[in-house]
Amino acid sequence: MDLTLRQRQVLSFIQSFAAEHGYPPTVREIAGHFGIDYRAAVDHLRALAKKGSLTRSSKSRGIQVFRPFSAVQSIPVVGKVAAGPPLEAVENIEGAIPVPEEWAKGSGLFIVRVDREGMSMAPTILPQDYLLVQQGAFTDEGAIVLTMVDGEVAVKRLFQKGGLIVLQSDNPSMPPIRVKKGEKSFRVLGKVVGVAYRKL
């Protein structure tokens, strides 16, 4: 079915947002971008879903656009990690997920599954989400990183305050983790560059 001009604009925004961030926008982000209210944004998404252009789930960022990608590559899935208190990682290959090359840029990419009932990183990251991670010791301020503290792995936002590294949750009810810079028991395993909303 043909799309209206506004529907094409909404679909284009969702695609551009996902290509840039590695995950789709929320309904509120769509509404804010176009200067419309929440209900109007939902109506556009329902119309697009009815016309077969996308699907939506109950997740905050559960929009999936149906469009052809130029190519895909299979990214290995390794272990399980926590988005709450640190949880020991299981570093074994569990399979692979095909990821569009628009997302999978650069080398040293792998995928981990958030296997925790805690909602530390909600609404950005939810239990059972698959995270696309670029390996390396990234220290970008405010970036979501995969870290190891005292042999246990967690997903947090990274901030630097004086001589401290502060690992912050998106959920304000969860306390931050603080470690001293140069602490041997702490390291950054990689930067989370996308969220894949599918299961193996």
C-alpha positions, 0 to 999 in steps of 0.5 A, spaced: 500 500 500 502 507 498 504 511 504 502 518 505 508 523 505 508 524 513 508 516 513 514 516 509 517 521 513 516 517 519 519 511 516 525 515 514 526 518 520 526 511 524 531 508 519 536 514 519 535 514 527 536 506 527 542 507 522 546 512 527 544 509 533 544 502 532 537 501 535 530 504 533 527 511 536 521 511 542 515 513 540 516 519 544 522 521 540 518 520 534 513 525 537 518 530 539 522 530 532 516 531 528 513 536 533 506 532 534 503 529 540 504 522 543 497 519 540 499 522 533 505 518 533 502 512 535 497 513 530 502 513 524 506 507 527 499 503 527 498 505 520 505 503 518 504 497 521 497 496 517 501 497 511 506 492 512 512 497 513 514 495 520 512 491 526 512 494 534 513 490 540 511 492 547 518 494 548 520 501 549 524 501 543 521 495 539 520 498 532 522 494 527 522 496 520 522 492 514 527 494 509 532 491 504 539 492 507 545 492 502 548 486 506 549 482 513 554 479 516 554 474 522 556 476 529 558 471 534 554 471 540 558 470 547 556 468 554 551 472 558 552 479 562 548 483 567 544 490 566 544 490 574 549 488 579 555 485 576 554 477 574 559 473 572 560 472 564 560 465 560 565 466 555 563 461 550 560 462 543 553 460 543 551 462 536 551 467 531 546 473 529 546 476 522 547 484 523 546 489 517 552 492 515 549 499 516 550 497 524 556 492 523 561 497 522 568 496 524 572 490 527 572 486 533 564 486 534 561 481 538 554 480 541 552 478 548 545 477 551 542 481 557 540 475 562 538 478 568 531 480 571 534 487 574 532 493 570 538 497 571 539 499 564 531 500 563 528 503 558 535 503 554 536 496 555 531 490 557 532 483 560 533 478 554 536 484 549 542 482 545 547 487 545 552 489 539 559 490 542 565 493 539 571 490 543 576 495 546 578 500 551 573 505 550 572 511 555 567 515 551 564 520 556 557 517 558 557 511 553 554 504 554 560 500 555 561 492 557 565 492 563 569 487 568 569 489 575 573 484 580 572 478 574 564 480 573 561 483 567 556 488 567 553 493 562 553 501 565 554 508 562 561 510 563 563 517 566 570 520 569 570 524 575 577 526 578 580 520 579 574 515 579 571 511 574 563 511 575 559 506 572 552 509 572 545 505 571 540 508 566 535 507 572 536 512 577 534 507 583 540 503 582 546 505 585 553 507 581 559 503 581 565 507 583 572 504 581 579 508 581 582 509 575 588 504 573 585 499 578 587 492 576 580 489 577 577 494 572 577 494 565 572 496 559 571 490 554 567 494 549 562 499 547 555 497 546 553 500 539 547 497 538 541 493 540 538 487 536 531 485 538 531 478 536 533 471 540 537 465 537 
